């Protein structure tokens, strides 16, 4: 039987991924900064 529990790596990714950041004003600012620095990411 599969145990439905998310691993820490996945949990971290879910909390700090691109989409999650897009959901808040502060996160969008971070994403914009990243894009300005590195082109796209």
Secondary structure as UniProt FT lines:
FT   HELIX           8..16
FT   HELIX           18..22
FT   HELIX           25..38
//
